[in-house]
Every structure is written in C-alpha cells, then in structure tokens.
Amino acid sequence: MTLAEKRNLLGSILRGYGRAAVAFSGGCDSSLLCAAARDELGDAAIAITVVSPLLPASELEDAKAVARSLGIEHLLVEEGGIDEAVAANPPDRCYHCKKIEFAALARAARSRGFATLLDGSNLDDEGDYRPGMRALAELGVSSPLKEAGLRKAEIRELARLRGLATWDKPAAACLASRFPYGERLDAAGLSMVEAAESFLRGLGLGQLRVRCHGGRLARLEVPP
C-alpha cells in the first residue's frame, strides 16, 4: 500500500467515527492524528492533554502551540499528584500510568459528548516493550494510525507534507522513563531531570535523555 493510500485509509477510518477525541501529547504522532481528525471531522474532533508531573512543561507548550495552529479545541485535564501504583515505579509502571491517564481522558471526552477516544500509536510500537498498550486495549481506545498501517517514518513524512512543525521532533517519553524500575518517583526528582534536559536542549542538542540514578548520578544519552 502506498503512503497516499494509507493516508486515504486513515481519513476513511476517522470519518467512520463521526465524532472523536484525540489523546494529545504534542509529539509527531499525535500531532498528525490531531491534524487528520481536524481535516476529516472539523469541529467534531477535539484534542485532550493530561497535565501531570510526568509531562515536561515544554511538551505541554508544544501541544498547545500545535492545537492553536490547527484550530482544534484543546482540553487540559489536570492531574496534580502521582498515583502510588505509578510512584512505586514497577516494571509495568506504564500500564498503571496509562490506565489512570486514559481513564481521565475518556471521562473528559464523555463529558463533552465524545464516546470515541483515539491515541497516536503506530505499527512500529508493536515491536517495543509497551505495557501501556494493554491499558489502552482494556479501556477501548482506538489507534487509527496503526489501523491504517502507518509506521513512524511514514507518519513523519505525512506530518511534513501537512506542514506540521513537529514532523521532525525527536521522540519523547514521560519523565518517569528516566528512572530505573524500582526507584521511587517524586516531584523533586522529576523536576531535576526536566531542568537538566531543558539545559541540554538549550545547548543545541535534540534527541537526548538524562537518566537519573538515586539522585546522585546522571547518565547523559545524546547522539554521537
């Protein structure tokens, strides 16, 4: 199937929903999904972002900027603390986190009359360890990019063609991913990692991670 055919299939899938809310992180994948939903459904599409201590402030600002540029309604769901099941940081932390956050997204969507919640998972995600995908399945979240057979490189190309500023944005992950499993998460540690990564981005680095070990050691991961 060609890229154009996959884009047409994505449009057909979205039109089939009639009305849909997009779980929006501000990254390349969910930005393309928001743009496609806006193109196909107009005002019958909205974007929703969970604001939590695990989301870097820069990602939230990116999400707001993309939503403004698309003219799509953008709801923010505030999540002030870190649930104990997530703070304990077990190997399946992502499952617990996604279950909590997407349940909140679904409630917000339903309160606005949107029964369908979409996320930006793509075909390449199936090859990674992603316990959060189980939570999405349990909650009945739909993944139209994956359903259309789109892979990451194809999503970037479609985003570029659509004129989205996020088309070449480096892949991101929540701040919790910077800590080894079993190391407890707290607001202070998350803020420390966020500040460190913000500083490094200010030096001109793009794709990067600051891995935190016990609050006393930082391991920097940057491209060669």
SETI-896803 format. One record per residue: residue in three letters; x, y, z of N, C-alpha, C, O, CB in turn. Coordinates in steps of 0.001 Angstrom, whole numbers, plus 500000, padded with zeros to 6 digits. Atoms other than C-alpha are relative to their C-alpha. Glycine has a CB too. Example, Ala and Ser with C-alpha at 12.3 -4.5 7.8 and 13.67 -1.06 7.14 Angstrom:
ala500890498810500000512300495500507800500900501200500000501936501181500665499008500027501246
ser499180498810499940513670498940507140499230501090500730499739502198500899500414500462498585
//
This chain:
met500845498805500000500000500000500000500887501255500000501820501347500798499041500000501235
thr499207498776500071501405503421499064499666500920501172498678500728501881499758500726498663
leu500233499046498915501695506301501500498688500754499775497932500989500718501178500995500111
ala501249499294500309498871508134499723498786499122500315497775499610500821499975500428498516
glu501106500920499710496655505061500030499782499858501504498648499778501976500270498623499377
lys500124500091498537497421504797503739499375501277500564498575501220501498501386499750500650
arg500608498739499546496557508491504188498515500007499697497720500465500519500681501212499333
asn501425500068500336493264507940502403499255499040500927498123499304501330499818499565498540
leu500604500958499086492563504908504576499815500623501379498782500437502023500859498733500097
leu500110499306498710493286506970507692498802500945500001498040500991500967501296500784500308
gly501135499091500107490794509572506507498679499266500075497742499722500730500077500782498715
ser501226500797499992488171506905505919499694499487501405498545499497501846500120498822499021
ile500178500502498628488735505441509391499472501111500901498550500898501688501335499443500562
leu500410498878499151488382508848511020498574500434499701497801500713500618500948501180499815
arg501365499612500357485249509726509112498986499005500551497852499370500863499855500109498480
gly500891501024499478483755506463510300499626500215501461498586499736501912500632498657499841
tyr500305499741498587483916507654513913498899501048500159498146501009501133501262500459500737
gly500988498937499896481729510676513253500440501107500934500518502269500535498689499442500464
arg499478499076498990482977512355516434501105499277500761500977498089501057498863500496500977
ala498908500666499310486266511675518206500854500997500766501036502141500350500858499225499012
ala499047499234499196488594512972520912501368499345499863501488498120499909499556500073501506
val498633500497500179492356512642520429500800500217501268500885501338501769500688500694498807
ala499061499876498883494685511910523340501269500634499447501982500022498651500298498600500678
phe499000499175500680497232514588522531501190500302500902501049500955501935499373501302499523
ser498779499785499215500828514618523812500832501162499484501670501701500206500842498745500002
gly499175498962500609502252517206521434501143499448499167501917500216498595500549500893501061
gly498960500609500812504554514716519712499576499877498544498474500281498174500362498639500551
cys500253500102501443504748513937515999498766499155499702497917499553498904501216499405499291
asp501092500923500315502320511008516023498639500600500334497744500638499489500185498690500755
ser501309499475499613499500512604517987499706501325499311498542501690499148499925500173501513
ser500225498769500762500025515890516127499402499688498632498463500351498192501314500781499837
leu500568500396501295499411514165512793498568499505500170497697499814499358500866498907499339
leu501342500515499762496399512384514259499021501148500249497897501131499749500001499028501191
cys500850498822499764495001515703515515499702500731498691498564501121498430500676500962501000
ala500176499296501270495559517317512126499047499237499092498162499831498476501352500199499301
ala500864500812500855493923514426510280498563500007500515497619500088499730500527498560499918
ala501344499979499417490978514369512700499328501344499746498136501407499444500059499713501514
arg500543498666500275490536518114512296499604500127498529498550500675498209501028501090500372
asp500288499935501439490711517792508489498730499229499653497911499694498860501181499447499192
glu501097500887500387488187514960508351498699500271500755497611500097500206500410498573500218
leu501186499878499149485812515780511215499668501436500379498591501699500914500190499195501248
gly500261498608499649486120519532511680499794500182501490500591499693502291498791500507499254
asp500263499741498584484591520670514967499525498765500750499350498807501968498976501092500138
ala500384501256499350483523517086515654501228499242500501501136498074500876499198499119499030
ala498771500559499433487132516445516725500553500972501033500556502184500818501057499713498888
ile499334499188498979488813517695519890501280499294500422501452498096500193499066500247501231
ala498761500552499449492230517205521488499966500148501514499476501151502033501256500710499398
ile499971499958498532492745516399525179501393499596500477501953498595500028498905499058500617
thr498676500272499447496004516512527119499916499881501512499303500723502167500999501105499602
val499888500134498553496640515222530639501226500778500461502332500552499969500094498499500427
val498909499207499438498760517698532596500369499382501340499591499437502292499598501515500159
ser499570500677498774500749515814535234501472500284500246502154500812499368499748498470499912
pro498564499809499724504166515938536962500903499205499067502100499479498988500304499612501427
leu499198500824500906505313513332534411500163500633498630500972500168497828499377498635499852
leu499948499352501310504766515673531449500886501243500071500572502165500824498575500375499516
pro499155498797499997507594518172530764499218501224499550498359501132498672501220499801499093
ala500700498763500358506407521765530553500178500331498523499271500879497897500501501165500859
ser499749499706501414507998522061527103499066499194499104498631499685498063501467499703499639
glu500914500823500792505837519193525812498589500580500042497876500577499038499995498545500512
leu501320499385499880502715520879527130499895501240499119498881501455498456499710500363501461
glu500016498792500836503644524136525412499965499640498518499300500313497730501228500877500297
asp500047500462501398504277522254522153498585499573499626498094499903498546500985498826499778
ala501358500457500267500854520635522410499053501188499826498226501198498914499509499089501136
lys500855498813500105499172523991522989500225500717498670499274501147498017500271500964501173
ala499670499290501236501004525542520027499439499269498778498891499899497874501522500159499868
val500512500767501138500067522720517641498479500098499936497912500282498859500436498522500098
ala501463499906499971496431522791518742499528501361499487498556501453498738499475499763501429
arg500365498654500483496299526550518163500170500090498494499319500652497805500856501084500691
ser499735499906501434497827526184514707498967499230499185498663499604498052501397499481499688
leu501001500811500706495253523528513760498595500547500174497691500213499409500049498565500488
gly501339499494499722492330525423515221499092498957500621497869499062500531499379500515498742
ile500783501053499363491236522311517114499793500346501465500705500859502114500694498623499855
glu500259499749498585489601522639520514500904499110500839501049497919500563498506499752500347
his498991500710499220492125521632523168499633500073501484499654501145502088501418500597499751
leu500332500076498586491092520483526637501212499531500799501979498687500337498806499056500227
leu498933500418499093493540520147529541499367499340501223498457499896501839500898501213500418
val500471500723498821492924517582532283501119500021501026502169499415500815499574498528499649
glu498961499844498980494866518446535426500069498766500894499058498287501407499737501257500849
glu499745501140499105496400515578537384501137500414500935502313500313500583500367498675499187
gly499024499349499133498150517108540372501086499110500570502253499502500599499301500628501104
gly499021500851499331499856514181542064500402498803499172500046498691497999499461499536501311
ile499561501233500636501453510844541230499369498840500760499621498671501953501566499888499977
asp500649501140499365499363507754541952501042499047500571502124498891500004499093499267499000
glu499052500875499319501027505291544325500482498869499105501656498501499149499374499429501249
ala499610501099500879500997502500541732501037500441498976501836499631498508498778499435499289
val499024499445500944502997504777539416501267500417500741502378500156500279499400501207499236
ala498846499521499224505246506325542086500923498863500412502133499058500520499527500746501241
ala499173501147499623506440502853543107500917499561498863501919498886499098499118498836500428
asn499159500206501178507861502588539566500338498526499732501507498174499582501274500779500158
pro499744501409500329507420498842538910500249499841498506500048500791497749498814499112500440
pro499765500219501434508336497287535541498772500250499121498906500591497946500478498594499784
asp501215499720500776504706497647534452499412501371500372498204501587500278498947498888500233
arg500432498645499631504548501276535608499154500639498905498144501285499187501214500881500293
cys500693499368501117503428502362532147498556499509499895497669500263499496500745499728498692
tyr501373500514500009500379500099532389499132500783500981498049501248500626499980498494500350
his500770499292498972499221501735535636499806501463499623498723502020499808500700499896501366
cys500073498592500374500001505223534358498994500211498867498145501100498940501386500514499583
lys500919499866501133498178504754531057498559499715500431497631500376499965500413499048498858
lys501351500341499549495199503166532810499367501200500707498195501510500492500030498768500945
ile500503498838499263494847506195535095499772501176499060498706501790499072500979500397501118
glu500082498808500844495542508874532496498949499853498903498198500794498643501356500291499377
phe500975500155501083493451507417529674498579499864500544497618500214499858500350498780499143
ala501327499996499379490564506785532053499544501439500230498374501767500031500012499211501341
ala500325498580499808490724510504532899499678500673498665498761501491498580501169500731500690
leu500274499456501338490887511372529190498628499569499509497884500368498941501078499551499001
ala501296500517500458487886509155528462498850500696500731497823501006500129499920498470500216
arg501046499297499246485870510796531249499804501414499475498678501885499321500348500041501495
ala500085498639500528486719514245529923499327500008498633498533500898498329501397500628499907
ala500602500087501330485768513168526403498494499767500108497707500423499426500658498870499180
arg501429500300499851482441511699527522499229501201500522498073501411500155499801498812500939
ser500687498828499452481625514863529451499682501027498921498808501875499097500846500643501088
arg500247499103501135481775516704526125499231499306498879499082499858497789501321500539499459
gly500806500704500991479717514105524280500801499207498989500289498882497918499152500966499283
phe499149500781500908482626512211522679500193498604500581500851498438501608501382500702499774
ala499903501370499513482348508454523095501275499302499532501698498313500129498793499210499551
thr498818500642500590485419507631520967501264500762500375501363501968500153499866499917498465
leu498705499426499643488951508245522273501073499344499148501140498118499054500305499816501517
leu498953500476500901491915507940519896501376500281500583501563501245501326499865500656498620
asp498612499714499627495639507657520509500890499822498783500472499261497770500471499080501163
gly499107499954501145498677508016518258500934498819499835501965498945499175500795501202500078
ser499151501184500180500133504511518492500098499642498523499135499790497771499448498801500805
asn499802500387501403501602503294515209500500498564499909500721497908500928500997500956499306
leu499651501401500218502624499985513703501349499636500614501533498502501057500016499697498517
asp498688500288499432506233500273514920499948499763501506500835499113502059500947501133499698
asp500097500155498546505055500400518547499821498550500414500100498188501557498849500825500537
glu500239501401499662504177496720518378501299499246500262501276498179500876499227499319498886
gly498725500682499804507873495815518383500710500375501276501770499822501567500889500276498861
asp499363499542498775508667497584521669499315499394501223498205498866501147499974501530500078
tyr500629500380498721508062496697525308499144501173500448499672502188500902501080499623501105
arg500931498922499676504986498823525959498819499449500789497758499187500224499509500707498717
pro501100500526499181502890497571528874498785500917500002497675500478500302500470499785501424
gly501126499074500046500755500685528498498990499654498926497829500052499019500496501392499784
met500919500366501079499248499237525323498865499115500523497748499153500008500759499276498873
arg501039500850499404497372496716527458498912500854500631497727500532500540500606499050501054
ala500980499109499382495709499547529344499095500630498949497891500768499167500704501091500808
leu500799499398501062494581501162526091498968499003499469497823499361499192500909500490498857
ala500924501029500484493051497886524942498865499787500993497707499641500600500744498677499754
glu501020500210498968491227497445528249498987501139500039497818500926500361500657499851501366
leu500869498829499958489796500961528002499281500257498677498471501179498577500804501214500378
gly500684499850501281488686500561524393500468501193499193499698501753498413498538500111500227
val499443498878500763490972503278522998500363499515498598500932498435498439501252500608500720
ser499712500359501394491298503225519201501299500644499526501647501744499954498838500424499084
ser498710499522500521494596503659517328499936500025498466500411499094497816501186499086500498
pro500206499976501455493748504758513762501286500031499180501295499536498053499173501186499638
leu498744500014500758497380505342512713500483498565499808500931498183498727501084500842500720
lys499618501410500088498146501723513493499047499242499081499472498413498276500016499355501399
glu501001500683500820494902500575511881500219500275498513499933499431497664498591500435500411
ala499731499642501398495902502407508695501341499439499514501716499643498359499986501522499836
gly498739500622500392499225500520508692501164500961499931502141500696499231499842499343498687
leu498947498982500066501358503624509277501123499716500985500893499381502147499417501380500271
arg498812500106499167504896503377510592500554501389500286500130502375499682501068499117499323
lys499506498707499529506900506128512277500535500866498870500196502046498781501081499795501033
ala499419499215501088508850507204509193498914500541499069499028501656498560501001499149499206
glu501099499554500861505626507410507183499200501115500666498746502047500003499076498822499658
ile500710498956499251503949509463509909500776501310499922500188502375499736499796499579501483
arg499182498786500124506849511906509847499861500628498615499777501850498487501474499680500281
glu500134499473501364506552512236506081498635500647499798498542501717499197500210498881498965
leu501333499406500124502805512847506245499907501301500800499268502259500366498923499006500474
ala499996498776499193503349515398509008500760501114499287500368502280499342500624499734501382
arg499232499004500754505975517137506869499158500558498854499118501767498629501312499381499453
leu500831499574501122503639517231503890498831500866500480498376501764499772499476498776499232
arg501113499238499432500883518575506146500461501352500540499636502209500859499327499199501112
gly499462498745499504503229521378507287500038500111501507500054501216502049499216501115499459
leu499969499977498537503312520376510943501409500245500500502361499621500031499458498687500575
ala498679499662499455506174521864512938500638498821500726501855498786500905499889501186500951
thr499497501136499222506505518594514857500453498829499122500760497756499641498929499525500960
trp499721501142500885507282516471511783501345499354500290501487498138500155499958500442498550
asp498684500564499702510949516066512774500340500107501479501508500033501861501070500697499175
lys499772499896498563510500516450516517500528498672500539499972497618500229498701500407500732
pro499474501257499447512620513901518413498950499272500831498096499896501460501241500273500857
ala500930500796499196510717511071520041500180500332501477501301500513501954500214498485499755
ala499959499657498585509834511823523640499361498876500803498646498032500261499280501349500268
ala500645500935499070508815509767526649499805500748501308500496501732501571500856498677500209
cys500277499281498760507415510777530012501232499976500909502108499122500772498780499385500724
leu498822499845499137509869511853532705500255498771500869501389498534501285499835501220500887
ala499812501195499169509277508652534682500962499012499359501614498236500058498662499320500258
ser499144500954500708511187506732531997501482500254500246502318499449499834499717500053498514
arg498589499674499734514418508399533161500534499333501271501712499470501600500169501508500114
phe499618500610498719514472506408536416499952498482499902499032497943499287499075500488501136
pro500021501469500037515376502708536875498747499475500701498273500067501671501278499413500666
tyr501139500622499333512461500454537745500343499740501467501453499321501796499599498681499289
gly499797500218498573512044500229541499500460501231500741500344501292501965500984498916500205
glu499591498750499355513436503698542169498779500914500079498195501271499055501179500695499217
arg501251499275499781510588505706543668500006501353499289501016502057499268499759500198501496
leu500152498730500699509307508669541684499424501042500945498503500765501714499102499839498758
asp500586498892499253508704512023543306500163501279499189500922501324498220500658500144501405
ala500024498757500772508121515579542134501380500628499913501740501190498878499021500989500617
ala498674499375499986511605516744543137500929499362498974501625500065498241500620499901501395
gly499148500688500955513401514082541101499582500260498568500428500463497696499993498525500269
leu500505499731501348511178514607538074500364501408499550500736501619498396498481499810499948
ser499657498615500327511777518360538204501487500142499711501885500906498831499598500936501142
met498553499948500203515525517821538449500373499507498602501181500126497909500722499162501069
val499734500539501334515567515667535312499504500966498923500188501194497925499330498620499831
glu500549499070500981513335518126533460500911501215499829501141501667498707498592500448500417
ala499112498841500065515650521027534331501305499656499275501818500455498492500303500520501414
ala498755500422500646518725519070533228499813499870498489500661500321497719500486498662500590
glu500239500176501430517202518156529863499722501329499321500125501536498177498837499044499769
ser500247498674500554515995521709529318501318500742499784501493501415498768499075500809500927
phe498681499371500131519543522960529909500746499451498784501322500214498008500834499776501279
leu499280500612501123520997520474527408499382500380498655500097500596497677500014498477500150
arg500642499548501237518413521386524782500406501430499675500509501800498506498472499897500115
gly499556498626500196519492524994525298501382500082499381501754501120498834499991500733501308
leu498673500050500623522972523939524135499923499571498534500933499516497832500909499042500772
gly500171500376501401521501522832520824499826498519499765499760498088498614501153500468499222
leu500195501434500157521055519116521494498528499718499736497651500381500289500490499233501251
gly501377500347500316517939517495520061499554498778500767498971498890501846499839499765498514
gln500362501247499349517406513848520922500919499773501181502134499681501006500070498816499017
leu499160500200498816518619513328524476499174499410501127497946499496501128500648501329500448
arg500606500476498770517878511659527796500985500256501140502193500097500970499623498482499900
val499204499937498781519143512369531298499439498922500925498359499084501492499956501445500672
arg500430501105499159518884509098533211500484500258501426501667500516501650500539498640499461
cys499682499677498611518776509609536974500139498718500811499296497825500722498916500915500613
his499744501178499165520220507064539397500190500438501447501246500944501825501247499218499496
gly499901499711498578519463507585543070500139501469500348500447501793501495501139499274500558
gly499887498585499707519504511354542778501439500480500141501681501648500444499253500308501246
arg498590499640499814523314511285542882500814499830498727501954500289498653500609499163501105
leu499280500249501242524281510217539377499066500237498829497932499758498819500572498562499963
ala500764499795501227523062511397535997500786499391498841501985499632498699499716501524499753
arg499390500588501187523775509409532824499393500702498795498180500654498591499777498438499936
leu500471499233501145523532511527529679500041499146498745501051498509498447500842501269499811
glu500066500716501266522402509947526428499724501025498911498678501673498898498900498878500025
val500125499044501108522963512064523311500501499314498728501247498338498812500810501330500287
pro499495500586501251523572511286519612501506500235499864502040501170500461499255500597498780
pro498553499808500194527210510878518505500357501394499507501533501693499302500525498981499021
//
